Amino acid sequence: MTFKEETVRHDEGHSAGTVVLSFLFGGVVGAGLALLLAPQSGRETRQKIREYADDVREKAEDIAEQVKEKMDSALHSGKDYVGEKKSIITAAIEAGKEAYEKEKEKHAK
């Protein structure tokens, strides 16, 4: 199995949102541990953790909004595409019915 095949197989079942949230969670945990292990007073450490958590929350909200906008856009584009194809298929079916009826009339005479 090639590296590309293994990577694709490994990535199956993971949405972009899951990957982003996992990345953010890992960053929060890592930053929290770094702050807790840093040589500072408890008050300073708690303040830094609070500030960092607020920053991460704001970034996560921004990312969630961007993902939502992109998904809404993709959904709208998908609906437009399906609508276009549906009208083409409907027109083709109607043309087929008309052609059938004409041929049926020709052979009935």
C-alpha positions, -999 to +999 in steps of 0.1 A: +000+000+000+014+034-009+017+063+015-010+082-003-034+052-001-026+048+036-032+085+042-065+085+024-076+053+042-065+068+075-084+100+069-117+084+061-145+092+084-130+124+098-148+157+088-130+190+085-148+202+116-135+172+136-100+179+125-102+216+134-117+209+168-091+183+175-064+207+166-079+235+188-083+210+217-047+199+214-035+235+213-055+243+244-042+213+263-006+220+253-008+257+262-025+249+295+002+225+304+029+249+294+014+276+315+009+253+345+045+241+343+060+276+338+077+293+368+051+319+377+028+326+406-006+309+407-024+342+401-003+350+370-008+314+357-046+315+361-048+349+344-028+337+314-049+305+312-081+326+313-068+350+286-056+321+264-089+303+268-108+335+258-086+338+227-091+302+218-129+305+223-130+336+200-109+318+173-130+287+175-162+308+171-146+325+141-137+292+125-171+278+133-187+308+115-164+304+085-172+267+083-209+274+085-207+300+058-188+276+035-213+248+042-242+271+035-226+282+002-219+246-008-255+236+001-269+264-020-246+255-049-257+219-046-294+228-046-289+250-077-270+222-095-297+196-086-324+221-097-307+226-131-303+189-137-338+182-126-352+206-151-331+191-179-343+156-170-379+168-168-376+184-202-361+153-217-388+131-202-415+154-216-398+154-250-397+116-249-434+114-240-443+137-269-422+117-293-438+085-281-473+099-285-465+111-321-451+077-331-481+060-315-505+082-336-485+075-368-488+037-363-525+039-353-535+055-386 
